[in-house]
Amino acid sequence: MRFLRTTVLSLAVASLAAPALAADTTTFNVKIIITKACTITAAAATDVDFGSALSTATTPSNAQGTITAQCSALTPYTVALNAGANAGTANDVTTRRMKNTDVSVTANNFVGYQLYRDAAHTDVWGTTTGTNTAAGIGTGLAQTLNVYGQIANPSVNNAAAGNYQDTITATITY
């Protein structure tokens, strides 16, 4: 009789050790829509500052500044520079001019200059996409674009002594 008790107990323990499990699965998506974006960071732009020049100087005066563009990765963009606040003709990038900031100067109060995309001063920077704008592809990081300025012959302007300035608007299109 003792043997019978042990066998029954062993069978009961074995059935508790391996219970039958049931399982079910499902799937779901994790999603986001990333939209392309580009900015020109005004705080990161640096002025094109020619310093000072004699009014009789005949050699070119050169200067360099920068614009910082930041676009989403793989986003194509172009950067245009307008003709400035003092252009001889609206939107004509061939007549960029700085104006004397002294309000009492009324004659000979402009100095002509040009902005370029290259250090050789051959590619004028303007507003016509595919012709005279800077093109790039975004990386997601800030990308610095150089702006090269030149006053070809300061003496041609016959400018009055004083401080001259112009304001250029940079536009990024993407």
MOHU-V240113 format. One record per helix or strand of 3 or more residues. SS is the DSSP state (2 for helix, 1 for strand). FROM is the first residue (numbers start at 1). TO is the last residue. If there is no record, write none. Layout:
BEGIN
ss:SS from:FROM to:TO
ss:SS from:FROM to:TO
END
This chain:
BEGIN
ss:2 from:2 to:17
ss:1 from:38 to:40
ss:2 from:42 to:44
ss:1 from:61 to:71
ss:1 from:76 to:81
ss:2 from:93 to:95
ss:1 from:97 to:100
ss:1 from:110 to:112
ss:1 from:114 to:116
ss:1 from:134 to:137
ss:1 from:142 to:151
ss:2 from:154 to:157
ss:1 from:170 to:173
END
